[in-house]
Amino acid sequence: MALIKNEQSERRLGLFFVLLMFAVQFFAVFIPPEQSLASNSGDTIPGGVYSRGQILKLYDSNNQDLQALTNYLGITRSDLLGLSERPSKSCEDKQTTVSF
């Protein structure tokens, strides 16, 4: 008789762990992760830019950081107008190269 009670308690414990596993899977699969904000307060353009139009809009709004950067690099508004629509960025040998 003791063997049967022991088996019943083991089955209940196993069922508890199976239900616990389902609960963990529910939270892991059905609740989407929160989007991380990979930005820094020191970013020149918070959130970045994704098109030529955004760069020109920031440049025309007298964004001090962007203007200082473009002046330092010798980039004019006409240079920005000549950009392709979708800029890309690549890093090589500790130098950042922005290609358009």
C-alpha positions, -999 to +999 in steps of 0.1 A: +000+000+000+028+024+008+043+017-026+011+028-043+009+061-023+046+068-031+038+062-068+008+086-067+028+113-050+055+109-077+030+112-104+015+143-088+049+159-085+056+150-122+023+166-132+032+197-112+065+201-131+049+195-164+024+223-157+052+245-145+071+238-177+040+248-198+037+280-178+073+289-185+069+281-222+038+303-224+057+333-211+087+326-232+068+321-265+036+340-264+047+372-247+069+391-271+102+406-258+105+443-253+124+462-279+158+473-266+169+508-272+205+505-283+212+542-281+234+564-261+228+600-248+260+610-266+247+600-300+250+627-326+216+618-341+194+601-315+178+570-331+199+574-362+186+582-397+174+559-424+170+581-455+184+611-472+152+630-464+158+626-427+194+638-429+183+669-449+154+676-425+179+674-395+204+696-413+178+722-422+165+723-386+199+736-375+208+705-354+239+718-337+256+684-334+250+674-371+261+708-383+293+707-362+300+672-376+294+681-412+314+714-409+343+694-394+342+669-422+337+695-449+303+682-460+279+707-474+241+706-480+247+700-517+268+670-507+239+657-487+216+662-516+238+639-537+234+610-513+216+579-524+183+573-507+195+545-483+229+551-467+249+522-453+277+521-427+307+499-425+335+498-400+370+487-410+403+488-389+391+512-362+380+537-388+343+543-395+334+546-432+300+559-441+292+551-477+262+564-497 
